[in-house]
Amino acid sequence: MANITFVKENKEVVAADGANLRQQALQNGIDIYTFKGKLTNCGGCGQCGTCIVEIVEGMHNLSPKTDFEQRKLKRKPDTYRLACQTLVNGPVSVKSKP
């Protein structure tokens, strides 16, 4: 099981290993989009890059960055991920809307 802690919201979610971070956030009422992101997001298809989150702890428990993430996040800190492209395989702490 993967425990996902959303730091700003002070909420912990339990998910199955391999769960998609974006889906888990939305299913549990965690708002990961800024205002602009709400208007322009692609619905989790990995095309827009608006679901950026910061991984505070547990980076080693996530799937490797996809090619799209590598390109979209090349000027961002290494701790940033796209929630729609991230699979969780263990405990992780996440900061939404960094």
C-alpha positions in Angstrom: 0.0 0.0 0.0 1.1 3.6 -0.7 0.4 6.3 1.9 0.2 9.7 0.2 0.5 12.7 2.5 -0.7 16.0 1.1 1.3 18.5 3.2 -0.6 21.7 2.6 -4.0 20.0 3.1 -2.8 18.0 6.1 -4.5 14.9 4.6 -3.2 11.4 4.2 -4.6 9.0 1.6 -4.1 5.3 1.3 -3.8 3.9 -2.2 -2.8 0.7 -3.9 0.8 0.4 -5.2 1.0 1.8 -8.7 -1.8 4.3 -8.2 -1.8 7.5 -10.3 -1.0 10.5 -8.1 -3.4 12.9 -10.0 -6.3 10.5 -9.8 -5.7 9.9 -6.0 -5.6 13.6 -5.4 -8.8 14.4 -7.2 -10.7 11.4 -5.8 -9.9 12.6 -2.3 -10.8 16.3 -2.8 -7.2 17.6 -3.1 -7.1 20.6 -5.5 -3.8 20.3 -7.4 -4.6 23.0 -10.1 -4.0 26.7 -10.0 -6.7 28.9 -11.5 -5.1 28.9 -14.9 -4.6 25.1 -14.6 -8.3 24.6 -14.0 -9.0 26.4 -17.2 -6.4 24.8 -19.4 -5.7 21.3 -18.1 -5.8 18.3 -20.4 -7.7 16.0 -18.0 -4.7 13.9 -17.1 -3.4 13.0 -20.5 0.1 14.3 -19.9 -0.1 17.1 -22.5 -0.4 20.4 -20.7 1.9 20.3 -17.6 -0.5 22.1 -15.3 -0.6 19.4 -12.5 2.8 20.2 -11.1 3.4 19.0 -7.5 6.5 19.0 -5.3 7.6 15.8 -3.7 8.7 16.6 -0.2 9.6 13.0 0.8 9.6 9.6 -0.8 10.9 10.4 -4.3 12.4 6.9 -4.5 8.8 5.5 -4.2 7.7 7.0 -7.5 7.8 5.9 -11.1 10.7 7.3 -13.1 10.1 10.6 -14.9 8.5 10.3 -18.3 10.1 11.9 -21.4 7.3 14.5 -21.3 8.1 15.3 -17.7 11.8 15.6 -18.5 11.0 18.2 -21.2 8.3 20.1 -19.3 10.1 20.3 -16.0 13.7 20.9 -17.2 13.8 24.3 -15.7 12.1 23.3 -12.4 13.6 21.7 -9.3 14.3 18.0 -9.4 11.6 17.5 -6.7 8.8 18.7 -9.1 6.6 16.1 -10.9 3.6 16.1 -13.0 0.9 14.3 -11.0 -0.8 12.8 -14.0 2.5 11.0 -15.0 3.5 9.8 -11.5 2.7 6.4 -10.1 3.1 5.9 -6.4 4.6 2.7 -5.1 5.2 3.5 -1.4 4.9 6.3 1.2 5.3 9.8 -0.2 4.7 13.4 0.9 3.4 15.9 -1.7 3.0 19.6 -1.8 0.3 20.8 -4.1 0.6 23.9 -6.2 4.3 24.6 -5.4 
